[in-house]
Amino acid sequence: MMMGYAFTTSSTVVLLLVSIGCSSTALATSSPRATTARANQQPTGDQVTVPLSDPGKPALVHISLVQGSITVRGTNRRDVLVAARPEADRPSRRADPDATGLRRLPQTAGFRISEEANRVSIGSDNPSRSISFDVEVPIRTNLRLRTVNGGEVRVENVDGEIDVSNTNGGITLTSVAGSVAAGTTNGNVRASLTRVTADKEMAFTSLNGTIDVTLPSSTKASLRLRSDNGDVYSDFDVQLKPEPLPTVSESSSGRGRYRISRNKSIVGTINGGGPDFELRTFNSNVYVRKGP
């Protein structure tokens, strides 16, 4: 059961949602300036539908977490549907003599959502507790997604500028279109694109994980590929460029007058070349696949 309480200030409409014993759905109201939704939910989760200021234009959805996963799907809708799935926190490892004989009551994170001028911001109200978001957006949506611990980032069927960062988890982009910047520290980056934005640079990077990217067969790009402790594979006809000459720079550090460095990335073009695409990992392989 969901009870909603709305009140209006001079410039902002605020909707407070209170969950009682079950998952629920609520519609957030909006004003020309901004909408803010706050929800404290049970582990069963909550859903909030956020209207856009201008549904005819692409939205920007920004999700930032410290602990939790993010899943975004593009659908034929004109608003943003947010489903939050909190996880109950774990007991502290420290003994508490004052709690002897008492039963611990688990707590969960709440969340905050704001919308202003088609920019939707979503985040947890407590970074020390885990919460994951499943979000449905219009197909034409720009994304900025961030998470740090214990979560995967998944995006499906979205057309726009996609900027994704993870630290301890993987990134999976399925049937996306537009441009991508995707990077993680400990995890794989896997992406399949149905269309790429002309003249737009892209990057797919990891430190400890595989880079596996499928591009449309007609993609025109200049590739920079590298794996420090792995191999690079592709079924594109990559026209390799000659290795660049070593870079020589003068040093004032006292460890020698000159410093010489050579970048050992594989540099080449596909379909005559185009914007720069970087695919790089340190401890795994790189795959560049030709799609339809």
C-alpha positions in Angstrom: 0.0 0.0 0.0 1.4 3.5 -0.8 0.3 6.7 0.7 1.5 9.9 -1.0 1.8 13.4 0.4 2.4 16.3 -1.8 3.1 19.9 -0.9 4.2 22.9 -2.9 6.8 25.6 -2.2 7.2 28.7 -4.3 9.3 27.0 -6.9 9.3 23.2 -6.3 6.7 20.5 -5.9 7.9 17.8 -3.5 6.3 14.4 -3.3 6.9 12.2 -0.2 6.3 8.5 -0.6 5.8 6.2 2.4 5.8 2.4 1.8 3.7 0.1 4.0 4.5 -3.5 3.7 4.5 -4.0 -0.1 6.0 -2.7 -3.3 4.1 0.2 -4.8 3.9 2.7 -7.6 3.5 6.4 -7.4 3.4 9.2 -9.9 5.6 12.2 -9.2 4.2 15.6 -10.1 6.3 18.2 -11.8 6.6 21.9 -12.0 8.4 24.1 -14.7 11.4 24.3 -12.3 12.0 21.0 -10.6 10.4 17.9 -9.1 11.9 16.0 -6.1 10.8 12.6 -5.0 12.0 11.0 -1.8 11.2 7.4 -0.7 12.1 5.3 2.3 11.3 1.7 1.3 11.1 -1.8 2.6 13.4 -4.4 0.9 10.5 -5.3 -1.4 11.2 -2.1 -3.3 9.3 0.9 -4.7 8.5 2.3 -8.1 8.3 5.9 -9.0 7.2 7.3 -12.4 8.8 10.7 -13.2 7.3 12.8 -15.9 9.6 14.8 -18.2 9.4 18.6 -18.6 9.5 18.1 -22.4 8.8 14.5 -23.5 9.4 15.5 -27.1 13.1 16.0 -26.5 15.8 13.5 -25.3 16.3 13.4 -21.5 19.5 13.1 -19.6 19.4 10.5 -16.8 22.1 10.7 -14.2 22.4 7.9 -11.7 25.2 7.9 -9.1 25.7 5.2 -6.5 28.4 4.0 -4.1 27.0 0.5 -3.5 24.6 -1.2 -5.9 23.8 -2.1 -9.5 22.2 0.0 -12.2 20.1 -1.3 -15.1 18.6 1.0 -17.7 16.3 -0.2 -20.6 15.0 1.9 -23.4 11.3 1.5 -24.1 8.5 3.2 -25.9 7.6 5.6 -23.1 7.6 9.4 -22.6 8.5 9.4 -18.9 11.1 7.7 -16.6 10.1 4.7 -14.5 12.4 4.0 -11.5 12.3 0.8 -9.5 14.5 0.8 -6.4 15.7 -2.4 -4.8 17.3 -1.8 -1.4 19.3 -4.4 0.5 19.1 -4.7 4.2 22.4 -3.7 5.9 24.6 -6.2 7.7 25.2 -6.1 11.4 28.3 -4.4 12.6 31.2 -6.6 13.6 31.8 -4.6 16.7 30.3 -6.0 19.9 27.8 -3.7 21.6 27.3 -4.6 25.2 24.4 -2.0 25.4 22.4 -4.2 22.9 22.5 -7.3 25.0 19.1 -9.0 25.0 17.8 -6.7 22.2 16.9 -7.7 18.7 18.6 -5.8 15.9 16.2 -4.2 13.3 17.7 -4.0 9.8 17.8 -0.7 8.0 17.7 0.0 4.2 18.7 2.9 2.1 16.2 5.4 0.7 16.6 7.3 -2.5 16.1 10.7 -4.1 15.0 11.6 -7.6 14.8 15.1 -9.1 13.7 16.3 -12.5 14.3 19.7 -14.0 14.4 20.6 -17.7 14.5 16.9 -18.8 17.5 16.2 -16.5 16.6 13.3 -14.1 19.0 12.7 -11.2 18.8 9.5 -9.2 20.8 8.5 -6.1 20.8 6.9 -2.7 20.3 8.9 0.5 22.9 6.8 2.3 26.1 5.8 0.6 27.0 3.2 3.2 24.0 1.0 2.4 23.4 -0.9 -0.9 20.5 -0.1 -3.2 20.1 -1.0 -6.9 18.0 0.7 -9.6 16.1 -0.7 -12.5 15.1 2.2 -14.8 13.0 2.4 -17.9 13.6 5.4 -20.2 12.5 6.6 -23.6 14.7 5.0 -26.3 16.2 8.4 -27.2 17.9 9.2 -23.9 21.4 10.4 -22.8 22.9 8.5 -19.8 25.5 9.3 -17.2 25.8 6.3 -14.9 28.2 5.8 -11.9 28.6 3.1 -9.3 31.6 2.0 -7.2 31.1 -1.2 -5.1 29.4 -4.5 -5.6 27.3 -3.7 -8.7 27.0 -4.2 -12.4 25.9 -1.6 -14.9 23.7 -2.8 -17.7 22.1 -0.7 -20.5 19.8 -2.0 -23.2 18.1 -0.5 -26.3 19.1 3.1 -25.6 20.0 5.6 -28.3 22.1 8.6 -27.1 25.3 9.7 -25.5 26.2 7.0 -23.0 28.8 7.7 -20.3 29.3 4.8 -17.9 31.8 4.4 -15.1 32.2 1.5 -12.6 35.0 0.5 -10.2 34.4 -3.0 -8.8 32.0 -4.5 -11.4 31.4 -5.0 -15.1 29.6 -2.9 -17.8 27.3 -4.5 -20.3 25.7 -2.5 -23.1 23.3 -4.4 -25.4 21.8 -3.0 -28.7 22.7 0.6 -27.9 23.2 3.3 -30.4 25.0 6.7 -30.5 28.3 7.2 -28.7 29.9 5.4 -25.7 32.5 6.2 -23.0 32.6 3.1 -20.8 35.3 2.4 -18.2 35.8 0.2 -15.2 38.7 -0.8 -12.9 37.8 -4.4 -11.9 35.4 -5.9 -14.5 34.6 -6.6 -18.1 33.3 -4.1 -20.6 31.0 -5.7 -23.2 29.1 -3.6 -25.7 27.2 -4.2 -28.9 26.2 -1.1 -30.9 23.6 -1.0 -33.7 24.6 2.5 -34.8 27.5 4.9 -34.0 27.3 8.7 -34.1 29.4 10.1 -36.9 32.5 12.0 -36.0 32.1 11.1 -32.3 35.1 9.6 -30.4 34.5 6.6 -28.1 36.4 4.7 -25.4 36.1 1.3 -23.8 38.6 0.7 -21.0 39.4 -1.6 -18.1 42.3 -2.4 -15.8 41.4 -6.0 -14.9 38.9 -7.2 -17.4 38.0 -8.1 -21.0 37.1 -5.5 -23.6 34.6 -7.0 -26.1 32.9 -4.5 -28.5 30.7 -5.2 -31.5 30.4 -2.4 -34.1 28.2 -2.1 -37.1 30.1 -3.4 -40.2 30.0 0.0 -41.9 31.6 1.9 -39.0 34.3 4.3 -40.0 36.9 4.8 -37.2 40.5 5.1 -36.3 41.3 2.4 -33.7 43.8 2.5 -30.9 43.9 -1.0 -29.4 46.0 -2.2 -26.5 46.3 -5.0 -24.0 49.4 -5.0 -21.8 49.1 -8.6 -20.6 46.8 -10.1 -23.2 46.0 -10.2 -26.9 44.0 -8.2 -29.4 41.5 -9.8 -31.9 39.3 -8.5 -34.7 37.4 -9.7 -37.7 37.4 -6.2 -39.2 39.9 -5.5 -42.0 42.1 -3.2 -39.9 44.5 -1.2 -42.0 47.4 -0.9 -39.6 49.5 2.2 -39.5 53.3 2.2 -39.1 54.5 2.3 -35.5 55.1 5.9 -34.4 58.6 7.1 -33.7 59.6 7.2 -30.0 58.8 10.3 -28.2 61.8 12.2 -26.9 61.5 14.8 -24.1 64.0 16.8 -22.1 64.0 16.1 -18.4 64.9 18.3 -15.4 64.4 15.6 -12.8 68.1 14.8 -12.5 67.6 11.2 -13.7 69.0 11.8 -17.2 68.7 14.7 -19.5 66.4 13.0 -22.0 63.4 10.7 -21.5 62.4 8.4 -24.4 59.0 6.7 -24.5 57.2 4.5 -27.1 53.4 3.9 -27.2 52.9 0.3 -28.1 49.2 0.6 -29.0 48.0 -1.0 -32.2 46.9 1.9 -34.4 44.8 1.4 -37.6 41.6 2.3 -39.4 38.5 0.5 -40.5 36.4 1.5 -43.6 38.8 4.3 -44.4 39.1 5.8 -40.9 37.1 8.2 -38.8 36.9 9.4 -35.2 39.2 7.9 -32.6 38.0 4.7 -30.8 40.2 3.5 -27.9 39.9 0.0 -26.6 42.3 -0.8 -23.9 42.9 -3.2 -20.9 45.8 -4.1 -18.8 45.1 -7.7 -17.7 42.9 -9.4 -20.3 42.1 -9.5 -24.0 40.6 -7.0 -26.4 38.0 -8.1 -29.0 36.6 -5.8 -31.8 33.8 -7.6 -33.6 32.0 -6.8 -36.9 28.3 -6.7 -36.5 25.5 -6.5 -39.1 
